[in-house]
Amino acid sequence: SYVVPRMDQTRACGVYIATWNLLCPYYAKKHSQEQGIDADGRDNWQRRWPAISRILGICPWDIICLTEMGQEKFSTMNKDLTNLGGSLAKPLLMLYFEHPQRKDAVAIMYAASRFGVVSTDRFEFKGAVTGLANLREKDTGHTICAVVVHQWHPVDARNFGHLEGILKFVHPHGSTCDCTILAGDFNEDAWISQRPIAQELAKNSTSPVRSKRGLPDFSLADGKSGKYDWVWLQGAQGQYDDFCKHAIISSHKNCIETCKWPSDHGLEAVRAVISRPAQAKPFPCGSCAIGYALAHSVGEKIIFQKEDGSPGGVGMFLLKRLRSALPGETVEPMKTLHTVLVPSPFLAHKAIVDWVGYPKVVPNGPWRCQWSSYDVEETSDGVVVVLRYDLVEPSALFSMHGYVRGFQDAGPNVQDAAHTLHVAIIKSSASADRLR
């Protein structure tokens, strides 16, 4: 049995990371990879995909870096992966990076309830793309540079310079983050490679040793080619706990669907413990109204009404469920629904800052957002239900951050504001434990 570790936010946090080369169906047929074809040489993706998604669904991943994603299978994969079926799985969002001169793609998936996207970038080398996402953890404030890598095979002289280019591309991003993750199919073992650039990667990064935990020290189904798939860490230490071991072993053996490995590669999985202490401090929800004010009619329409104006929306859904489940307790919509209690303009239509020295015009607004989860917070005024939000359009991040910086520059009392975006919508006399 496996127990989900509880993250203590006063210490370094653990981030579950996986990477897997899924064996693109096009290349499986082209190169006659037995894991990707049946006895007649036909594509067996429909049979092995359930095994892949099942293995991915047994662990509470925070970040997954995928390589060799078949472009023609993307829609099905995206739907299944963002709704992993395992009881321990977290809802994931996908950032997709298509190779311009190949038939496959790479992707970074992240737990939307835990991380927000600060920015994304990409690096191309001879038709192959490396994808990058700068993430910020909502509770601790840790910043993570996640990079998905599929390196051309380095023994081919035509591919010289690929890893050098990747590391040069990553450096300016990673140098400003608490942790850098380079994960994917490197097509070489940097620990034993004679190439100086691979040795540099191994010297400047860390990765746990499989053999010390009784795990296979190879990546490919032939069992002979060494370890090609890696999670390299900078600013963190990697561990193989029970979750990781279970996922690795499950991917390194025949599945019942095909009686072969689900892919020609096995999965790599690591629990990373970030070295730098968390910097963010909790924002005292309810103690002040620093943020921006949204016209109450607009806020009510977004949260408690359907498009036609009738009662509905996520706010009304939660209100009805809580009133039904908490007889004898008061459960009412917040009277200050229009006030966002964090300095980030996510629901902005016409933003007017309710604070001395403002109002201030929101640049490039309105900015679309989507609510990603709800939570319960204890405030000086009682217990409230809050909605948490993620930005839909990453291109608006820069203007949003500039707007937030205006709050932070306005006075010292704003410096410790939460990085999590939320709106208090419901207040109750019930305890926080009962509401949860």
C-alpha positions in Angstrom: 0.0 0.0 0.0 1.1 3.6 -0.6 0.4 6.7 1.5 0.3 10.2 0.0 2.9 12.2 1.9 1.6 15.4 3.4 3.6 18.5 2.4 4.7 20.6 5.4 4.8 24.1 4.0 7.3 25.2 6.7 9.9 22.8 5.2 11.1 22.1 1.7 8.3 20.7 -0.4 8.2 17.5 -2.4 7.4 17.7 -6.1 6.5 14.4 -7.9 8.0 14.4 -11.4 7.8 11.8 -14.2 9.1 11.6 -17.7 8.2 9.0 -20.3 9.0 8.4 -24.0 5.6 7.1 -25.2 6.8 5.7 -28.6 5.0 7.7 -31.3 2.9 5.3 -33.4 4.4 6.8 -36.6 7.9 5.9 -35.6 6.9 2.6 -34.1 5.7 1.5 -37.6 8.6 3.2 -39.5 11.3 1.5 -37.4 9.3 -1.8 -36.6 9.4 -1.2 -32.9 7.8 -4.3 -31.5 6.3 -2.6 -28.5 4.3 -0.3 -30.9 3.0 -2.8 -33.5 1.1 -6.1 -33.5 2.2 -9.3 -35.2 0.9 -8.0 -38.5 2.9 -4.8 -38.3 -0.1 -2.7 -37.6 -0.3 0.2 -35.1 -1.3 -1.1 -31.6 -1.7 2.3 -30.0 -5.4 1.6 -29.1 -4.3 -1.4 -27.0 -1.2 0.0 -25.3 -2.6 3.5 -24.5 -4.8 2.2 -21.7 -1.7 0.7 -20.1 0.2 3.9 -20.3 -2.6 6.0 -18.9 -3.2 3.5 -16.1 0.4 3.6 -15.0 0.4 7.4 -15.1 -2.8 7.4 -13.0 -1.4 5.6 -10.0 0.8 8.3 -8.7 0.1 11.9 -7.6 2.3 13.6 -10.2 2.9 17.4 -10.0 4.9 17.6 -13.2 5.0 15.1 -16.2 7.4 15.6 -19.1 6.3 13.5 -22.1 8.3 12.8 -25.3 7.2 11.2 -28.6 3.6 12.2 -28.3 2.0 11.3 -31.6 0.5 14.4 -33.1 -2.5 12.6 -34.6 -3.3 11.1 -31.1 -3.0 14.4 -29.3 -6.7 15.2 -28.7 -7.4 11.8 -27.1 -4.2 11.9 -25.1 -4.8 15.4 -23.8 -8.3 14.5 -22.7 -7.2 11.3 -21.0 -4.1 12.7 -19.3 -5.8 15.8 -18.0 -8.4 13.5 -16.3 -6.2 10.7 -15.1 -8.4 7.9 -13.6 -6.3 6.9 -10.6 -7.6 7.7 -7.2 -4.4 9.5 -6.3 -4.0 11.5 -9.5 -4.3 15.3 -9.6 -6.0 17.3 -12.4 -3.3 18.2 -14.9 -3.1 20.8 -17.6 -0.9 20.3 -20.7 1.6 22.6 -22.5 2.2 21.1 -25.9 5.3 21.7 -28.0 5.2 20.3 -31.6 8.4 19.4 -33.4 8.4 21.4 -36.6 10.1 18.7 -38.7 8.9 15.5 -37.0 5.7 13.6 -36.6 5.6 13.8 -32.8 5.7 16.4 -30.0 6.8 16.9 -26.4 4.6 18.2 -23.6 4.8 19.5 -20.0 1.9 18.6 -17.7 1.5 20.3 -14.4 -0.9 20.1 -11.4 -3.1 23.2 -11.9 -4.2 23.1 -8.2 -0.6 23.5 -7.1 1.2 25.6 -9.8 0.5 28.6 -12.0 2.3 29.3 -15.3 4.5 32.4 -15.2 5.8 32.0 -18.8 6.7 29.5 -21.5 9.5 29.3 -24.1 10.8 26.9 -26.7 14.1 26.1 -28.4 14.5 24.5 -31.8 17.4 22.5 -33.1 17.3 20.8 -36.5 13.6 20.3 -36.4 13.4 19.2 -32.8 11.9 21.4 -30.1 12.7 21.7 -26.4 9.8 23.0 -24.3 10.1 25.1 -21.2 7.6 26.3 -18.6 8.3 28.6 -15.7 6.0 27.6 -12.8 5.2 29.2 -9.5 3.9 27.1 -6.6 0.8 28.8 -5.2 1.3 27.9 -1.5 5.0 28.3 -1.0 6.0 30.7 -3.7 8.7 28.4 -5.0 9.6 29.0 -8.7 10.4 26.0 -10.9 11.8 26.0 -14.4 10.5 22.8 -16.0 12.1 21.7 -19.3 11.1 18.7 -21.5 14.0 17.4 -23.6 14.2 14.9 -26.5 17.8 15.1 -27.6 18.8 13.8 -31.0 21.1 10.8 -30.7 24.5 12.3 -29.8 26.6 9.6 -31.5 25.5 11.0 -34.8 27.9 13.8 -35.8 25.1 15.7 -37.4 23.6 16.2 -34.0 26.6 17.7 -32.3 25.6 20.9 -30.4 22.1 19.9 -29.5 22.7 19.5 -25.7 24.9 22.6 -25.7 22.1 24.6 -27.2 19.6 23.2 -24.7 21.7 24.1 -21.7 22.4 27.6 -23.1 18.7 28.1 -23.7 17.7 27.0 -20.2 20.4 28.9 -18.3 18.8 32.4 -18.2 15.5 30.9 -17.1 16.8 28.5 -14.5 19.2 31.0 -13.0 16.3 33.0 -11.6 14.3 30.1 -10.3 14.5 28.1 -7.1 14.6 24.8 -9.0 15.4 23.7 -12.6 14.1 20.4 -13.9 15.4 18.9 -17.2 13.5 15.8 -17.9 13.1 13.6 -21.0 14.8 11.3 -23.4 18.5 12.3 -23.5 19.6 9.3 -25.6 22.7 8.9 -23.4 23.8 8.3 -19.9 25.6 11.5 -18.8 27.2 9.7 -15.8 29.2 7.5 -18.2 29.3 9.6 -21.3 32.7 10.8 -22.6 31.3 13.9 -24.0 32.3 17.1 -22.1 28.9 18.7 -22.4 27.2 15.6 -20.9 29.7 15.5 -18.1 29.0 19.1 -17.4 25.3 18.3 -17.1 26.0 15.5 -14.7 28.4 17.7 -12.7 26.0 20.6 -12.3 22.8 18.6 -11.7 21.7 15.8 -9.5 19.6 12.6 -10.1 19.1 9.7 -7.7 20.9 6.4 -8.3 18.5 3.6 -9.2 20.7 0.7 -8.3 20.8 1.8 -4.7 17.0 1.3 -4.5 16.8 -2.0 -6.4 15.5 -0.4 -9.6 16.5 -1.3 -13.2 19.5 0.8 -14.3 18.3 0.9 -17.9 15.6 2.7 -19.8 14.9 0.6 -22.9 13.0 -2.6 -23.3 16.0 -4.4 -24.7 17.6 -4.1 -21.2 21.0 -3.4 -22.8 21.2 0.2 -23.9 21.7 1.9 -20.5 19.7 4.7 -19.0 18.5 7.3 -21.5 15.5 8.8 -19.7 16.4 11.2 -16.9 15.1 13.8 -14.4 18.0 16.1 -13.8 17.6 18.6 -10.9 19.3 21.8 -10.0 18.3 23.4 -6.7 16.7 20.2 -5.4 17.5 16.7 -4.4 15.8 13.7 -6.0 14.5 10.6 -4.2 12.9 7.3 -5.2 10.0 6.8 -2.7 7.4 4.1 -2.9 5.3 6.0 -5.4 8.2 6.4 -7.8 9.4 2.8 -7.4 5.9 1.5 -8.1 5.6 3.6 -11.3 9.1 2.8 -12.6 8.7 -1.0 -12.0 5.2 -1.0 -13.6 6.5 0.6 -16.8 9.5 -1.7 -17.0 7.6 -4.9 -17.6 5.0 -6.4 -20.0 1.5 -5.1 -19.7 -1.6 -7.3 -20.0 -2.9 -5.4 -23.1 0.0 -6.3 -25.4 2.2 -8.7 -23.4 5.0 -6.3 -24.1 6.2 -3.1 -22.5 3.7 -0.2 -23.1 6.5 1.7 -24.8 10.0 0.9 -25.9 11.1 3.1 -23.0 10.3 2.8 -19.3 9.2 5.7 -17.2 11.5 7.7 -14.9 10.0 9.1 -11.7 11.5 11.2 -9.0 10.3 13.0 -5.9 12.2 16.3 -5.8 12.8 18.2 -2.5 13.5 21.8 -3.2 16.5 23.1 -1.3 15.6 26.8 -0.9 13.1 27.5 1.9 9.7 28.8 0.9 9.6 32.6 0.6 5.9 33.3 0.3 3.9 34.2 3.4 0.2 33.6 3.8 -2.0 36.6 3.1 -4.5 37.3 5.9 -7.7 36.9 4.0 -10.4 39.2 5.4 -7.9 41.6 7.2 -7.9 44.1 4.3 -9.2 44.7 0.8 -6.0 45.3 -1.1 -6.7 44.3 -4.7 -9.1 45.6 -7.3 -12.8 46.2 -7.0 -15.1 44.6 -9.4 -18.6 45.9 -9.9 -20.8 43.7 -7.7 -23.3 43.0 -10.5 -20.4 41.8 -12.7 -19.0 39.6 -9.9 -22.4 38.2 -9.1 -23.0 37.4 -12.7 -19.7 35.6 -13.1 -19.9 33.5 -9.9 -23.6 33.1 -9.0 -25.5 33.3 -12.2 -25.8 31.6 -15.6 -25.4 33.5 -18.8 -29.1 34.2 -19.0 -29.0 35.8 -15.5 -30.8 33.0 -13.7 -29.2 31.5 -10.5 -26.4 29.2 -11.3 -22.6 29.1 -11.7 -20.0 27.6 -9.4 -21.0 29.9 -6.5 -24.7 28.8 -6.5 -23.7 25.1 -6.9 -21.4 25.3 -3.8 -24.0 27.4 -1.8 -26.8 24.8 -2.4 -24.5 21.8 -1.5 -23.2 23.5 1.7 -26.7 24.5 2.9 -27.9 21.0 2.4 -24.9 19.4 4.1 -24.7 21.9 7.1 -28.2 22.1 8.7 -28.3 24.6 11.6 -25.3 26.5 10.2 -25.4 29.8 8.4 -24.2 29.7 4.8 -24.4 32.9 2.9 -22.8 34.7 -0.1 -20.1 37.2 0.8 -21.4 40.7 0.9 -18.0 41.9 -0.3 -18.1 39.5 -3.3 -16.9 42.3 -5.6 -13.6 42.7 -3.7 -10.6 40.5 -4.7 -8.4 40.1 -1.6 -5.2 39.6 -3.5 -3.3 42.0 -5.7 -3.9 40.3 -9.0 -6.5 41.4 -11.6 -7.9 38.0 -12.8 -11.6 38.8 -13.1 -11.0 42.3 -14.4 -13.6 43.8 -16.7 -13.4 47.3 -15.3 -10.9 47.3 -12.5 -10.9 50.0 -9.8 -8.4 49.6 -7.1 -10.0 50.0 -3.6 -6.9 51.5 -2.0 -5.2 54.8 -1.4 -3.4 56.2 -4.4 -5.5 54.4 -7.0 -7.6 53.7 -9.2 -5.3 52.6 -11.8 -6.1 51.4 -15.3 -5.6 47.7 -15.9 -3.3 47.3 -19.0 -4.5 45.1 -21.9 -7.6 44.0 -20.0 -9.9 42.3 -19.6 -8.0 39.1 -19.0 -9.7 35.8 -19.2 -9.4 33.3 -16.3 -10.8 30.0 -15.1 -11.4 28.8 -11.6 -9.2 25.8 -10.9 -10.3 24.8 -7.4 -12.0 25.9 -4.2 -10.7 25.9 -0.7 -11.6 26.9 2.9 -9.9 29.7 4.8 -10.2 30.9 8.4 -10.2 34.7 8.6 -10.6 37.3 11.3 -14.3 37.6 10.2 -15.0 33.9 10.2 -14.7 30.9 7.9 -15.0 31.5 4.1 -15.0 29.5 0.9 -12.7 30.8 -1.7 -12.3 30.2 -5.4 -8.8 29.9 -6.8 -8.0 31.0 -10.4 -5.6 30.2 -13.2 -4.9 32.5 -16.2 -6.3 31.2 -19.5 -4.1 33.3 -21.7 -0.4 33.1 -20.7 0.4 35.9 -23.1 -1.2 38.3 -20.6 1.1 37.3 -17.8 3.6 40.2 -18.4 1.0 42.9 -18.2 -0.6 41.2 -15.2 2.7 41.1 -13.3 3.3 44.7 -14.1 0.0 45.5 -12.6 0.8 43.5 -9.5 4.2 45.2 -9.2 2.3 48.5 -8.9 0.7 47.2 -5.7 4.0 45.9 -4.4 5.7 49.2 -5.0 2.8 51.1 -3.3 3.7 50.3 0.2 5.4 47.8 2.6 2.1 46.3 3.7 1.6 44.8 0.3 4.9 43.0 0.1 3.6 39.8 1.8 0.5 39.5 -0.3 -0.4 35.9 -1.3 0.6 34.7 -4.8 -2.4 32.5 -4.9 -5.3 34.1 -6.8 -8.6 33.8 -5.0 -12.0 35.4 -4.3 -13.9 34.8 -1.1 -17.5 33.9 -2.2 -19.3 32.2 0.8 -19.2 32.8 4.5 -20.4 30.2 7.1 -20.7 29.8 10.8 -19.5 26.2 10.5 -15.9 25.3 11.4 -13.3 25.0 8.7 -13.1 21.2 9.2 -16.8 20.8 8.6 -16.7 22.9 5.5 -13.8 20.9 4.1 
